[in-house]
Amino acid sequence: MKFPVLKTFITATACLTLFPTLAAAVPRVVNCDDGDSLQKALDAGAGSAAPTEIFVTGTCYEDPRIRRDRVSLNGDGFTVIEGRIRAFGDQLTIRDLKVTDGISFRHSRARLFDVQIVDNGDGFGMLVADNSSVSCDSCTISGNREGIRIEASHVSLSDTDVDFNDSAGEYSDGILVLQNSSLTSDGGSISNNGNLGLRVNWNSSIQVTGTEIASNGAYGILLQLGSIGALTDAKVTGNTGYGVEVSGGNAALEVFGGKISTNGSEGVWATEHSFVRLTDTEVSHNNGHGVALARDSGAVISGSTQVRYNTPYHQLVCQGDESSIDVEGGADVGPIDCSDQDF
């Protein structure tokens, strides 16, 4: 099969827009160390459409539910919620606190700033589901069974680290983007998770810029089942298996700049009618071929891309007669083993 060059790509379907300016509200102060209840403060004025601002300090041993819109929950940088936050509201803001049993968002729109979601060894750090949209700025998601699970929703990460989510070993992924979901990530890291760094499937999309995806227990990225993605100046390094796998039927990935290197198997593995384009990208020092294709898949290698110094002699390979590789322009590649080297 001759694979066409992918000419259009994604703009993540972020439904997270700027919140309207909230009218000033008298803040509520909760000191959990003095026995105050965060849930009681959240429930006060139930049914009112007025914005609610809560300042909480100390350690709160409760599982608060946010069941109303326009709530701002503010810690002091030392605040701890020893429980799970369940959010169902719109125009929510959470900042400057730690949560030890995860946060779930359903039918919600929320912004998180400097939030730590840690040590939920039995479940997710953050679940975003049911048409929710959540942004995280300078957050840490670590020590959970799963880092972030996104189902039919959108998440935007900025300078956020999703690391060391490994309590279930080979079953612990850093981020799961599932069921027509989308993820954007700018900066930060997705590293040292027990299994995959980033799992994307069922017609989902990712747009990753300047993020380090490193030292995960299996692959750096698995993109499959009709999903699409773009990596820009990302580093996919030191993962135990493939740097990137693109598979499962009509999945496609574009990579601009950055590097895919020192992974334990192929740098890029594309199979089952999938497509990869590498532009100005370094693919080197992987313990497998730089780029390997199978089962009617295609790749375009363009710009100043370098595919060299990977362990096998052949740097780019096609398994079977139906896959094809197109090397364009000034790309610097090593030996190729492919019966169709030109689309």
Wavefront OBJ file of the C-alpha trace (Angstrom):
o trace
v 0.000 0.000 0.000
v 1.246 3.505 -0.818
v 0.832 5.692 2.238
v 0.000 9.350 1.528
v 1.948 12.029 3.314
v -0.093 13.387 6.198
v -0.852 16.964 5.159
v -3.086 18.118 7.976
v -2.724 17.575 11.651
v -4.318 18.219 14.979
v -5.174 21.175 17.053
v -6.136 19.645 20.385
v -9.847 19.856 21.033
v -9.492 21.889 24.169
v -12.844 23.000 25.428
v -11.143 24.708 28.381
v -11.669 28.403 27.732
v -10.971 31.356 29.946
v -13.335 31.490 32.867
v -15.418 34.631 33.146
v -14.370 37.011 35.880
v -16.056 36.021 39.110
v -17.758 38.563 41.294
v -16.045 39.205 44.602
v -17.218 36.915 47.383
v -16.563 36.874 51.110
v -13.968 34.086 51.517
v -14.506 31.241 53.923
v -11.612 30.134 56.084
v -11.165 26.480 57.058
v -8.469 25.328 59.487
v -8.654 21.553 59.542
v -6.103 21.359 62.362
v -8.640 23.213 64.532
v -11.397 20.767 63.622
v -13.064 22.760 60.841
v -14.804 20.787 58.074
v -13.951 21.493 54.470
v -17.114 19.726 53.304
v -19.245 21.927 55.531
v -17.677 25.024 53.979
v -18.284 23.651 50.474
v -21.937 22.920 51.252
v -22.662 26.296 52.835
v -24.984 28.273 50.615
v -25.899 25.228 48.543
v -28.172 26.170 45.676
v -26.721 29.650 45.343
v -25.124 30.666 42.048
v -22.712 33.043 43.808
v -19.006 32.203 43.592
v -17.439 30.544 46.632
v -13.863 31.150 47.736
v -12.400 28.943 50.445
v -8.974 29.226 52.102
v -8.022 25.962 53.783
v -5.028 25.204 56.021
v -3.784 22.211 57.964
v -4.463 18.539 57.229
v -8.035 17.577 56.348
v -9.019 13.927 56.898
v -12.077 13.826 54.657
v -13.258 13.066 51.107
v -14.705 16.390 49.967
v -17.248 16.633 47.143
v -17.535 19.788 45.075
v -21.113 19.754 43.820
v -21.561 23.360 42.765
v -20.097 25.757 40.216
v -17.672 28.650 40.651
v -15.706 27.298 43.610
v -12.136 28.396 44.340
v -10.297 26.129 46.793
v -7.013 27.639 47.980
v -4.345 26.096 50.178
v -1.248 27.751 51.613
v 1.343 25.422 50.055
v 1.309 23.181 53.134
v -2.356 22.194 53.077
v -3.012 18.437 52.797
v -6.256 16.679 51.889
v -5.871 13.142 53.264
v -8.676 11.816 51.098
v -10.171 11.990 47.608
v -11.651 15.104 46.058
v -14.657 14.438 43.803
v -15.611 17.376 41.603
v -18.802 17.780 39.590
v -18.883 21.562 39.084
v -18.028 24.124 36.435
v -15.511 26.975 36.735
v -13.547 25.348 39.563
v -10.090 26.427 40.732
v -7.827 24.417 43.051
v -4.389 25.682 44.072
v -1.466 25.275 46.467
v -2.361 22.018 48.198
v -1.586 18.295 48.330
v -4.099 15.461 47.807
v -3.233 11.907 48.843
v -6.126 9.834 47.483
v -6.648 11.308 44.034
v -8.980 13.822 42.397
v -11.822 12.916 40.032
v -13.610 15.307 37.685
v -16.897 14.398 35.991
v -18.889 16.845 33.899
v -16.481 19.487 35.189
v -14.345 22.364 34.030
v -11.430 23.150 36.324
v -8.009 24.760 36.651
v -5.287 23.472 38.987
v -2.210 25.450 40.051
v 0.696 24.042 42.087
v -1.296 20.995 43.193
v 0.427 17.778 44.296
v -1.555 14.576 43.735
v 0.476 11.819 45.344
v 0.667 8.416 46.967
v -2.647 6.894 45.878
v -1.173 3.444 45.452
v -4.569 1.828 44.885
v -5.884 4.061 42.121
v -5.483 7.058 39.846
v -3.855 10.328 40.708
v -6.356 12.226 38.575
v -9.421 10.975 36.686
v -10.937 13.337 34.108
v -14.102 11.860 32.587
v -17.538 12.496 31.116
v -16.818 15.521 28.934
v -14.688 17.328 31.477
v -11.914 19.802 30.748
v -9.060 20.338 33.205
v -5.808 22.273 33.101
v -2.820 21.716 35.417
v -0.126 24.359 35.799
v 3.048 23.403 37.697
v 1.465 20.315 39.248
v 3.073 17.079 40.470
v 1.358 13.713 40.014
v 3.450 10.971 41.585
v 3.342 7.711 43.515
v -0.086 6.609 42.282
v -1.202 3.390 40.595
v -1.986 5.476 37.485
v -0.945 9.066 36.982
v -3.759 10.614 34.903
v -6.675 8.811 33.243
v -8.635 10.802 30.646
v -11.919 9.410 29.318
v -13.965 11.359 26.734
v -12.425 14.595 28.044
v -9.570 17.068 27.595
v -6.535 17.778 29.790
v -3.947 20.519 29.331
v -0.647 20.296 31.235
v 1.892 23.096 31.635
v 5.218 22.452 33.407
v 3.608 19.470 35.117
v 5.480 16.332 36.156
v 3.774 12.931 35.936
v 6.501 10.750 37.410
v 7.039 7.599 39.495
v 3.480 6.323 39.216
v 4.530 2.731 39.670
v 2.741 1.166 42.629
v 1.296 -1.563 40.352
v 4.507 -2.090 38.394
v 3.740 -3.221 34.852
v 0.127 -2.038 35.208
v 1.040 1.553 36.114
v 0.927 4.027 33.226
v 1.845 7.673 33.491
v -1.025 9.103 31.399
v -3.891 7.293 29.662
v -5.748 9.209 26.934
v -8.806 7.118 26.068
v -12.144 7.203 24.259
v -11.992 10.267 21.999
v -10.012 12.304 24.509
v -7.277 14.866 23.968
v -4.134 15.916 25.813
v -1.822 18.875 25.422
v 1.433 18.992 27.358
v 3.896 21.877 27.369
v 7.114 21.297 29.312
v 7.348 19.078 32.360
v 7.983 15.340 32.304
v 6.302 11.934 32.023
v 8.991 9.719 33.461
v 9.849 6.721 35.637
v 6.333 5.280 35.521
v 5.939 1.540 35.999
v 4.648 0.688 32.527
v 3.964 3.102 29.641
v 4.746 6.755 29.861
v 1.846 7.781 27.625
v -0.942 5.477 26.351
v -3.235 6.963 23.668
v -6.037 4.988 22.035
v -9.575 4.858 20.672
v -9.480 7.901 18.369
v -7.778 10.209 20.838
v -5.177 12.905 20.194
v -2.087 14.372 21.821
v -0.027 17.487 21.262
v 3.221 17.419 23.235
v 5.743 20.272 23.244
v 9.049 20.272 25.102
v 8.059 17.436 27.443
v 10.557 14.782 28.551
v 9.195 11.220 28.310
v 11.909 9.118 29.857
v 12.844 5.988 31.810
v 9.394 4.408 31.831
v 9.059 0.678 32.481
v 7.813 -0.191 28.987
v 7.376 2.163 26.005
v 7.660 5.910 26.096
v 4.515 6.402 23.960
v 1.906 3.963 22.640
v -0.371 5.606 20.057
v -2.996 3.298 18.562
v -6.504 2.550 17.319
v -7.134 5.580 15.147
v -5.372 8.069 17.402
v -3.166 10.911 16.178
v -0.401 12.915 17.749
v 2.217 15.613 17.348
v 5.495 15.871 19.245
v 7.473 19.127 19.068
v 10.927 19.380 20.660
v 10.109 16.472 22.960
v 12.692 14.040 24.352
v 11.736 10.353 24.349
v 14.714 8.682 25.998
v 15.792 5.761 28.137
v 12.488 3.878 28.101
v 12.724 0.118 28.594
v 10.939 -0.838 25.357
v 10.167 1.130 22.196
v 10.597 4.853 22.302
v 7.337 5.193 20.342
v 4.897 2.597 19.024
v 2.241 3.661 16.497
v -0.153 0.802 15.797
v -3.612 -0.703 15.813
v -5.112 0.722 12.636
v -4.719 4.141 11.009
v -2.837 5.791 13.854
v -0.533 8.648 12.844
v 2.253 10.614 14.505
v 4.213 13.678 13.421
v 7.475 14.497 15.190
v 9.119 17.900 14.846
v 12.556 18.374 16.382
v 13.596 16.765 19.649
v 15.105 13.327 20.023
v 14.170 9.665 20.356
v 17.208 7.955 21.791
v 18.698 5.393 24.184
v 15.495 3.352 24.359
v 15.633 -0.382 24.992
v 14.195 -1.419 21.641
v 13.299 0.355 18.370
v 13.230 4.121 18.477
v 10.035 4.187 16.398
v 7.901 1.119 15.636
v 4.911 1.588 13.295
v 2.606 -1.267 12.352
v -0.960 -2.118 11.248
v -1.670 0.618 8.682
v -0.017 3.377 10.690
v 2.044 6.392 9.644
v 4.961 8.406 11.045
v 6.644 11.582 9.833
v 9.960 12.707 11.364
v 11.163 16.254 10.663
v 14.414 17.654 12.087
v 14.495 14.848 14.670
v 17.394 12.859 16.114
v 16.777 9.094 16.328
v 19.925 7.554 17.740
v 21.519 5.095 20.155
v 18.410 2.944 20.523
v 18.901 -0.760 21.235
v 16.945 -1.608 18.088
v 16.421 -0.124 14.647
v 15.935 3.609 14.521
v 12.668 3.238 12.557
v 10.931 -0.077 11.887
v 7.714 -0.597 9.899
v 5.382 -3.554 9.409
v 1.940 -4.504 8.083
v 1.287 -1.827 5.496
v 2.673 1.167 7.404
v 4.605 4.168 6.153
v 7.183 6.729 7.221
v 8.501 10.015 5.845
v 11.951 11.113 7.013
v 12.543 14.781 6.200
v 14.381 17.983 7.040
v 17.573 17.555 9.045
v 16.419 14.306 10.685
v 19.259 11.975 11.645
v 18.680 8.224 11.994
v 22.062 6.781 12.925
v 24.050 5.044 15.657
v 21.253 2.643 16.583
v 22.426 -0.857 17.528
v 21.539 -2.932 14.398
v 23.306 -2.401 11.088
v 20.112 -1.389 9.294
v 18.855 1.880 10.733
v 15.486 1.829 8.937
v 13.683 -1.409 8.124
v 10.424 -2.660 6.596
v 9.138 -6.071 7.604
v 7.245 -7.462 4.606
v 6.623 -5.936 1.202
v 3.707 -3.611 1.917
v 5.363 -0.963 4.096
v 7.356 1.922 2.675
v 9.813 4.663 3.650
v 10.356 8.011 1.945
v 13.598 9.846 2.757
v 13.426 13.497 1.724
v 15.753 16.474 1.468
v 18.809 16.597 3.678
v 17.877 13.804 6.067
v 20.911 11.873 7.300
v 20.090 8.185 7.583
v 22.078 5.003 7.823
v 21.517 1.768 5.880
v 17.914 0.992 4.879
v 16.359 -2.447 4.449
v 13.030 -1.791 2.736
v 11.743 -3.056 -0.593
v 9.794 0.192 -1.166
v 11.984 3.134 -0.213
v 9.900 5.732 -1.992
v 6.183 6.423 -1.906
l 1 2 3 4 5 6 7 8 9 10 11 12 13 14 15 16 17 18 19 20 21 22 23 24 25 26 27 28 29 30 31 32 33 34 35 36 37 38 39 40 41 42 43 44 45 46 47 48 49 50 51 52 53 54 55 56 57 58 59 60 61 62 63 64 65 66 67 68 69 70 71 72 73 74 75 76 77 78 79 80 81 82 83 84 85 86 87 88 89 90 91 92 93 94 95 96 97 98 99 100 101 102 103 104 105 106 107 108 109 110 111 112 113 114 115 116 117 118 119 120 121 122 123 124 125 126 127 128 129 130 131 132 133 134 135 136 137 138 139 140 141 142 143 144 145 146 147 148 149 150 151 152 153 154 155 156 157 158 159 160 161 162 163 164 165 166 167 168 169 170 171 172 173 174 175 176 177 178 179 180 181 182 183 184 185 186 187 188 189 190 191 192 193 194 195 196 197 198 199 200 201 202 203 204 205 206 207 208 209 210 211 212 213 214 215 216 217 218 219 220 221 222 223 224 225 226 227 228 229 230 231 232 233 234 235 236 237 238 239 240 241 242 243 244 245 246 247 248 249 250 251 252 253 254 255 256 257 258 259 260 261 262 263 264 265 266 267 268 269 270 271 272 273 274 275 276 277 278 279 280 281 282 283 284 285 286 287 288 289 290 291 292 293 294 295 296 297 298 299 300 301 302 303 304 305 306 307 308 309 310 311 312 313 314 315 316 317 318 319 320 321 322 323 324 325 326 327 328 329 330 331 332 333 334 335 336 337 338 339 340 341 342 343
